[in-house]
Every structure is written in C-alpha cells, then in structure tokens.
C-alpha cells in the first residue's frame, strides 16, 4: 500500500516537512493540495498523510489559513471508510502555546466523521505547550512539528513516526 502525502503550505515549512516525509516513506507520492482535484485525489488514495499548518490561532474553524480550510467541510460528506489517514500538523509552541497545532484536530474530526481509519497519534511527552485542540484522549491526534522552536527534534520525530505509521498499514 502506498501513501499519498498531501500538503498545503503558507510559508514553506509544511511543504518542507511533506518533502522530508516523502524521502522517509519509499512508497509515497507527494501532492500540493492547491494543484490537485481534491475529491479525486483524496478518495482514490488507500492511505493519506495530510500535512497542515495552524495559522488562525484561537479560531473555532478554518484554523490552517491554507486551502485545507476550503476543503475540510467536504470531507465528512465523502466516504473514506476504506482509507487510512495520518495527520502532521505544524505550529509554534512558544508564540502560540495555547493553540499548538490546533488545525490537526479539524482534519482529524472531518476524516473521522467520514469513516476513515486514523493512525499516527503521538504522546504529548517531550512537547512544551499550554493547550491544543489536537490533544484527544491524552495524545496528539497526529504528529505535531514545531520548526520555529524545536527544529532540532524534527528529524527524529519524523523518522520515528514514519516508521510507525508504515508498519501500521
């Protein structure tokens, strides 16, 4: 089974993380959400890795500030019951510690409503933040990455997570 890595990026950090995951996961395709047929590309994939930043901190919805915000509402109305989904979220744990990687939760909730099998949750240990909507049942609902304050931890976090999710499919 192959992963399709789909990202939307505001500053290039999310694109960079998606590219690094693509290098770590041999059987994967890399696609920019801005240049694909959303419905076709998402629904035709057996396994997705969705990469999303958090820009609209404190907002109740459309927290990514990217094209994900225009697509999230359509996901629950689509059948993803045969799709595996893992999520990577980028955030700033120092400047936005009360909203760290909040946008991951929006994707998680949308795909859960659509029946997807969600994988890739991460323990909160080792992360410094005050609050995150992406902490569900005590764990992050995906892999949080902080390139602004903890970039020295990114490679290890990506490698370990990529190995774990590829072993789950």
C-alpha positions in Angstrom: 0.0 0.0 0.0 1.3 3.5 -0.9 0.8 6.7 1.0 -0.3 9.9 -0.8 1.2 12.8 1.1 -0.9 15.9 0.6 0.1 19.3 2.0 -1.0 22.9 1.9 1.6 25.5 3.0 1.6 29.2 3.8 5.3 29.8 4.4 7.0 26.7 3.0 7.6 24.9 6.4 4.7 22.5 5.8 5.8 21.8 2.2 9.4 21.1 3.5 8.1 18.6 6.1 5.9 16.9 3.5 9.0 16.6 1.2 11.1 15.1 4.1 8.3 12.6 4.8 8.3 11.7 1.1 12.0 10.9 1.4 11.4 8.7 4.5 8.5 6.7 3.1 9.7 4.9 -0.1 6.3 4.1 -1.4 4.7 7.5 -1.3 3.5 10.3 -3.7 3.8 14.0 -2.8 1.0 16.4 -3.8 0.2 20.0 -3.2 -3.4 20.5 -2.3 -3.5 23.7 -4.4 -2.8 21.7 -7.6 -5.0 18.6 -7.3 -8.6 17.6 -7.9 -9.5 17.4 -4.2 -12.2 14.9 -4.4 -10.5 12.6 -6.9 -7.0 12.7 -5.3 -8.2 12.2 -1.7 -10.8 9.5 -2.4 -8.7 7.4 -4.8 -5.9 7.0 -2.3 -5.7 4.0 0.0 -3.6 5.8 2.6 -3.2 9.5 3.1 -0.8 11.7 5.1 -2.3 15.1 5.4 0.1 17.9 6.3 -1.5 21.1 7.7 -0.2 24.2 9.5 -2.0 26.3 12.1 -2.3 30.0 11.3 -5.7 31.2 12.5 -4.9 30.5 16.2 -7.8 30.7 18.5 -10.4 30.3 15.7 -13.1 27.6 16.0 -12.7 26.6 12.4 -10.6 27.3 9.3 -7.5 27.3 11.5 -5.0 26.3 8.9 -5.0 29.6 6.9 -4.4 27.5 3.8 -6.5 25.8 1.1 -7.3 23.0 3.6 -9.8 25.4 5.0 -11.9 25.3 1.8 -11.9 21.5 1.7 -12.4 20.4 5.3 -16.2 20.9 5.2 -16.5 18.5 2.2 -14.6 15.6 3.8 -17.3 14.4 6.2 -19.8 14.1 3.3 -17.4 11.7 1.5 -16.9 8.0 2.1 -13.4 7.4 3.5 -14.3 4.1 5.2 -11.7 2.3 3.1 -9.0 4.9 3.7 -6.2 5.1 6.2 -5.4 8.7 7.3 -2.4 10.1 9.3 -2.0 13.8 10.0 1.0 16.0 10.5 0.5 19.5 12.0 2.8 22.4 12.2 2.7 25.0 14.9 4.6 27.4 17.1 4.7 26.1 20.7 6.2 29.3 22.1 4.3 32.2 20.4 1.0 30.3 20.2 1.3 27.9 23.1 -2.4 27.9 23.8 -3.2 26.9 20.2 -0.4 24.5 19.4 -1.1 22.6 16.1 -4.9 23.1 16.6 -5.6 22.7 12.8 -4.7 18.9 13.1 -7.9 18.5 15.1 -10.1 19.8 12.2 -8.7 17.3 9.8 -8.9 14.5 12.3 -12.6 15.3 13.1 -13.5 15.6 9.4 -11.9 12.3 8.4 -13.3 10.5 11.5 -16.8 11.6 10.5 -16.1 10.3 7.0 -15.3 6.9 8.4 -11.5 6.9 7.8 -9.2 4.7 9.8 -7.0 7.2 11.6 -3.4 6.3 12.6 -0.3 8.1 13.8 -1.3 9.5 17.2 1.6 10.8 19.3 2.1 11.1 23.0 2.3 14.7 24.4 5.6 13.8 26.2 8.5 15.9 25.1 6.4 18.8 23.8 6.2 22.1 25.6 2.8 23.9 25.1 -0.1 25.1 27.2 -3.1 23.8 25.2 -4.0 22.2 21.9 -7.4 21.1 20.4 -5.4 18.4 18.8 -4.9 16.5 22.0 -7.6 13.9 22.0 -7.8 11.3 24.7 -4.5 12.4 26.1 -2.5 12.1 22.9 -2.0 14.3 19.8 -4.2 13.1 17.0 -1.3 13.2 14.7 2.4 14.3 14.6 3.0 17.9 15.8 6.0 19.6 14.4 7.5 22.9 15.6 10.0 24.2 13.1 10.2 27.6 14.9 11.4 26.4 18.3 12.2 22.7 18.1 13.6 22.1 14.7 16.5 20.1 16.2 13.9 17.5 17.2 12.1 17.3 13.8 14.3 14.7 12.0 14.0 12.2 14.9 10.2 12.8 15.2 9.6 12.4 11.5 11.8 9.2 11.3 10.1 7.5 14.2 6.6 8.5 13.2 7.2 7.4 9.5 8.4 4.0 10.6 5.5 3.6 13.0 2.7 4.5 10.5 4.2 2.5 7.7 4.2 -0.6 10.0 0.5 0.0 10.7 -0.7 -0.4 7.2 
